[in-house]
Amino acid sequence: MNLFLRQFIRQWLCVALAALAPVVLVAFLSIPYSLGGHPGDDRTTAALGTQHMT
């Protein structure tokens, strides 16, 4: 493999991972916070009582 191509791929992967890291961090922190827990976890009775009954 050409040295220039190897450096280009390494730099591209570093930039892609640096751009993807904040997206993953925000998604895995904000989604469970807005849902009141992790998806799949049992909900507490306090969280179930806040629903609007129509």
N, C-alpha and C positions, 0 to 999 in steps of 0.2 A: 504494500500500500504506500502511496506517495506520502511523504512527510507533510506536505501542505494540506492534503486531504485529511490526514489524521488530526492535524491541529484544528482544521475547520470543523470537523465533526465534534471534537472535544469542546471547542468554544460554543458551538451550537447547542450541544447538550447542556452545558452549564447555564446558558441563557434560558433555555426552555425550562430547566428545573428551577431556576431562580424565579421565573415568572409563574410557574405552577405552584410553588410552595405557599405563597400567600393565599391563593385561591383555595387550596386544600385546607389550610389552617382556618380560614374564615368559615368555610362550609362546615367543617367538623366541630367548630365551636358555636357558631350562631344558630344552626338548625336545631340541635338539641335544646339550646336555651329558649328559642322561640316556641318549641313544642312542649316545653316544661319537662323534658326528660328525653332519654334516648328512644328512638323508634324501636318498638319491640319490648320495652320495659313495661311492667305493670304500672298503671296510673294510680295515683293515690286518690282517696275519696274526696279530698279537697279540690283536686283538679277536675274530677268528674262533676262536682256540684256547681261549677261555674258555667256550664253549658246553658244555652238559651233553649227553653222548651217551647216549641211551637205546635 
